[in-house]
Amino acid sequence: MGKFGVDLVFTYGDPNYYSKVGFKPVSQEIATAPFELTHPEGWLDLSLTGGEITPLPGVARCVDAFNDPALW
């Protein structure tokens, strides 16, 4: 478990940009995005513990500012 109880962080954006800080593409089979993705290649994750990412139950949640299907 990470220092603040968080093991994984997800983002949705340009893989070329986010890969510079360690984010990697993740499939919907591993972690389901909060909404349908217009650009599935932009669904990215970062392990804060360095561990392998295994399939996660449920759906990821996002902050209120991005909780709008039009943004995905």
N, C-alpha and C positions, 0 to 999 in steps of 0.2 A: 504494500500500500504506500502511495506517495505521501509526502510530508503533510499535505493538507487533506488527505483522504481521497485524492484524485490520482488515478493511474493513467488515464487516457484523455487526450484532448482531441477534438475533431474540429475541422474547419471546412469551409466550402469556398474555394477560390482558385486562383491561378497556380497550378502545380509548380511552374517554374519559379514563382516567387516564394511560395511556402516551403519548397524543398530546401531552400537556403538555410532554414532554421530547423530542419530535421523532419518536417512532415512528409509522409509517404502516402501514395494512393491506397485507398481501402475499398474493397468491394462491398456491395449491398448484402452479400451473403455473410460477411463478417460483422458489419454494423449497419443497420438500417438508418438512413437519413430521416430527419423529421418530416420531410415532404418529398414529393417526386422531384428528381434532379433533372434539370434541363441539360446539364453538362456533367455526366457521371464521373468523368475524369477529374473533376474538381473536388470530389469528396475525399478528404485527406485526414490522416490521423497521426498523432505523435504519442508514443509511449513515454511517460515521465519516469518509469521505473526501468526502462530498457528491456522489459520482458516481451515475449512473443504475444501477438494479439490473436486471440482465439474468438470464434463466433460468440457474439454477445446476445443475450435475450432482450427482447423489447425493442424500442425505438429510441434513438438519441433525442434529447431535448435541446432547445436553443434558448438564448436570452430573448427577452420580450421584444427587443428592437428588431430582431430577425425572425420573429415568429409570424411570418407572412408568406404563404405559398408563392406569391408573385416574385419573391426574391430568390427562389430556388429554381 
